[in-house]
Amino acid sequence: DTDMLFEENHIYENASDGVNFRGERAANVPYRSIFIKNVVENNGTKGGGYGFSFNSPAHDVVLKDNIIRDTKNGSQKVGIYYYKNSLPVKLENNINEGHPKGKIKHEKTFLWFK
């Protein structure tokens, strides 16, 4: 699916990641997905996860005015995780806090941003 808008959702307490962009063939990638004013929190209840994880070459993905946080036991390890196959995501005015391993992690560079 492409050209999707996710607005004003509460994405919480999933077993793994809150939102996961899987590694898929180019024909199946969710291009131009936009997430606006969502609350993504406390995911990874079965051993850890991420608020958003990107393992996809999707382009023109936007995260805007979202709250991405861990407020419980640190199971949502990182707010935004980029696997080596992913493209950058446009980040605008998000709150990203409370994650024990930082706000953003890039697998290919192993950089942690706190």
N, C-alpha and C positions, 0 to 999 in steps of 0.2 A: 504494500500500500504506500502511496505517496501523497504529498500535500495534505497532511493531517494536522489538525489543531486539537491540542489537549489543553483545556482551560478550566481553572478553578476545581481541580480534583484533589482528593486527599489520598495519597499513595503511601500506605504505611503497613508495617509489620509483615512484610512478605518474607518467605523463607530464605530467599537469596537477595537479589537486587530489586530495587524499587522499579526501575525502568531499565531494560536490557536491549540494546541494539545488537542483535546476533550477527555473527559473521555469515553472510549470505552471498550468493551470486549477484552480480551487478543488476540483473533484471528484477531481483526481489528486494532490493535495498529500499528502506523507507526514506526516500529523498524528501527534502523540504518539510520535515516534521517540526512543528512549533509547539513549545510548552510554555504557557503563560499563566502566572498566578496559581501555581500548584503548590501544595505542601507535600514534600517527599521526606518521610521521616521513619526512623527506627526500623529499617529493613535489615535483612540478614539474620532473622531469628533462629535459623538452623545452622549456625556456625559462622556467620559473618557474610556480609555483602556490601554493596555500594548503593548510594542513592540513584545515580545514573551510571551505567557502564556502556561504553561504546566499543564494539568489536566489529565495526562496519565501515565501509567506504561511503556511507551516506553523506551527501553534501547539502549545504544550506539548511542545517539543523540549527534551531534557535532555542535557547533557554532564557526566558525573560521574566523578571519579577517573581521568581519562584523562591520558596523557602525550602532549603535542603539541609536537614539537620538530624543529629542524633541527640535525643534527650533522655535516653534510658540507660542502657548498659554498655554502650559502645559497639553494638553489633553491626551498625552501619559504619564500616571501617573508614571509608573515604566518601566524600560527597560526590565527586565526579571522577570516574576512572576511565582512562583511554588505553585500550589495548594497542599493540603495535600496528594493527591493520586499520585503525580508525583514522578519520580525518578530524581536524579541529572543529569544534562547535562554537557558534557565536554566543557569547555569554553577555547578558545585559542586566545589570541591576539585581542580581540574585543575592540572597542571604544564604551563606554556606557555612555552617558552624557545628561545633560539638563532636566532630569525628576524631577518633583516637589516632588515626594515621594521616590526618590532614584533609584539606579541602579538595585538592586535585592531585592525582597521580597519573603519570605517563609511563606505561610499561616499557617503551623502547628506550627511554632515557633514565628510568629509575629515579626521577626527580620527585621529591615530595614538596608540596607547597602548603605551608601552615598559615 
